[in-house]
């Protein structure tokens, strides 16, 4: 009897092990499930932000439009990584923790069976003791009581050994699972943040290279009121407007000089126009090169995959 019931402290330790696992692993499961759901909601909010960035970029000038579209593409790519993060958290972290609900329930059932065997052995031993005190001469009943007590005691010993092995296996499994679950949790987070940092670094450089002055120049040109040349006739006093015409000879000489000046002016304007066209072509080519060099990380990544395939 002493060998069975002198181990109450060890039994209490086993029960606390199961109770603590049920309490804290259950809390971990609840918190990490909430963490995963909020990560999924963050992904959804970022998807909405991507749509708004694309809509807004269509209303802006080339520099800001290019930067916002690149930002939207990169942000969408990060949300693909976040989706993978959510799926991995669900499969590698939350699901294994959920499994501990059934595991703990099984261990509680083992503890309950052990307590039932121990209570049965205790009753048989108490029954034998009372019988020995009241009817010490009734050897037949005492012998039967001793057999029953011995059988119950053996069952209790066997249950004790099985419970020790069961709880030891449970503790080993718990330690291994906690180590693996939180290692997987940290790995999933590291992979996501490493990929996001790689994308955001490129996005930051893209935004930093935006030439605000170009868009501002285009905007200023649209809102500026053009000052057209006024008619010279309106600037002349009324007395000068009705002066008599000059002589015919001086008029012909003046007409020839005006024609000569007009031809030189036309040639000069043609040269200016040709120079402006060349400058515009150079600016256009430089803008095309700049836009190609300022692609989003997502576009460059897609091109690399296509080249590999």
Secondary structure in CASP SS format (residue, H / E / C, confidence):
PFRMAT SS
TARGET T0000
AUTHOR 0000-0000-0000
METHOD secondary structure of the structure
MODEL  1
X C 1.00
X H 1.00
X H 1.00
X H 1.00
X H 1.00
X C 1.00
X C 1.00
X H 1.00
X H 1.00
X H 1.00
X H 1.00
X H 1.00
X H 1.00
X H 1.00
X H 1.00
X H 1.00
X H 1.00
X H 1.00
X H 1.00
X H 1.00
X H 1.00
X H 1.00
X H 1.00
X H 1.00
X H 1.00
X H 1.00
X H 1.00
X H 1.00
X H 1.00
X H 1.00
X H 1.00
X H 1.00
X H 1.00
X H 1.00
X H 1.00
X H 1.00
X H 1.00
X H 1.00
X H 1.00
X H 1.00
X H 1.00
X H 1.00
X H 1.00
X H 1.00
X H 1.00
X H 1.00
X H 1.00
X H 1.00
X H 1.00
X H 1.00
X H 1.00
X H 1.00
X H 1.00
X H 1.00
X H 1.00
X H 1.00
X H 1.00
X C 1.00
X C 1.00
X C 1.00
X C 1.00
X H 1.00
X H 1.00
X H 1.00
X H 1.00
X H 1.00
X H 1.00
X H 1.00
X H 1.00
X H 1.00
X H 1.00
X H 1.00
X H 1.00
X H 1.00
X H 1.00
X H 1.00
X H 1.00
X H 1.00
X H 1.00
X H 1.00
X H 1.00
X H 1.00
X H 1.00
X H 1.00
X H 1.00
X H 1.00
X H 1.00
X H 1.00
X H 1.00
X H 1.00
X H 1.00
X H 1.00
X H 1.00
X H 1.00
X H 1.00
X H 1.00
X H 1.00
X H 1.00
X H 1.00
X H 1.00
X H 1.00
X H 1.00
X H 1.00
X H 1.00
X H 1.00
X H 1.00
X H 1.00
X H 1.00
X H 1.00
X H 1.00
X H 1.00
X H 1.00
X H 1.00
X H 1.00
X H 1.00
X H 1.00
X H 1.00
X H 1.00
X H 1.00
X H 1.00
X H 1.00
X H 1.00
X H 1.00
X H 1.00
X H 1.00
X H 1.00
X H 1.00
X H 1.00
X H 1.00
X H 1.00
X H 1.00
X H 1.00
X H 1.00
X H 1.00
X C 1.00
X C 1.00
X C 1.00
X C 1.00
X H 1.00
X H 1.00
X H 1.00
X H 1.00
X H 1.00
X H 1.00
X H 1.00
X H 1.00
X H 1.00
X H 1.00
X H 1.00
X H 1.00
X H 1.00
X H 1.00
X H 1.00
X H 1.00
X H 1.00
X H 1.00
X H 1.00
X H 1.00
X H 1.00
X H 1.00
X H 1.00
X H 1.00
X H 1.00
X H 1.00
X H 1.00
X H 1.00
X H 1.00
X H 1.00
X H 1.00
X H 1.00
X H 1.00
X H 1.00
X H 1.00
X H 1.00
X H 1.00
X H 1.00
X H 1.00
X H 1.00
X H 1.00
X H 1.00
X H 1.00
X H 1.00
X H 1.00
X H 1.00
X H 1.00
X H 1.00
X H 1.00
X H 1.00
X H 1.00
X H 1.00
X H 1.00
X H 1.00
X H 1.00
X H 1.00
X H 1.00
X H 1.00
X H 1.00
X H 1.00
X H 1.00
X H 1.00
X H 1.00
X H 1.00
X H 1.00
X H 1.00
X H 1.00
X H 1.00
X H 1.00
X H 1.00
X C 1.00
X C 1.00
X C 1.00
X H 1.00
X H 1.00
X H 1.00
X H 1.00
X H 1.00
X H 1.00
X H 1.00
X H 1.00
X H 1.00
X H 1.00
X H 1.00
X H 1.00
X C 1.00
X C 1.00
X C 1.00
X C 1.00
X C 1.00
X C 1.00
X C 1.00
X C 1.00
X H 1.00
X H 1.00
X H 1.00
X H 1.00
X C 1.00
X C 1.00
X H 1.00
X H 1.00
X H 1.00
X H 1.00
X C 1.00
X C 1.00
X C 1.00
X C 1.00
X C 1.00
X C 1.00
X H 1.00
X H 1.00
X H 1.00
X H 1.00
X H 1.00
X H 1.00
X H 1.00
X H 1.00
X H 1.00
X H 1.00
X H 1.00
X H 1.00
X H 1.00
X H 1.00
X H 1.00
X H 1.00
X H 1.00
X H 1.00
X H 1.00
X H 1.00
X H 1.00
X H 1.00
X H 1.00
X H 1.00
X H 1.00
X H 1.00
X H 1.00
X H 1.00
X H 1.00
X H 1.00
X H 1.00
X H 1.00
X H 1.00
X H 1.00
X H 1.00
X H 1.00
X H 1.00
X H 1.00
X H 1.00
X H 1.00
X H 1.00
X H 1.00
X H 1.00
X H 1.00
X H 1.00
X H 1.00
X C 1.00
X C 1.00
X C 1.00
X H 1.00
X H 1.00
X H 1.00
X H 1.00
X H 1.00
X H 1.00
X H 1.00
X H 1.00
X H 1.00
X H 1.00
X H 1.00
X H 1.00
X C 1.00
END
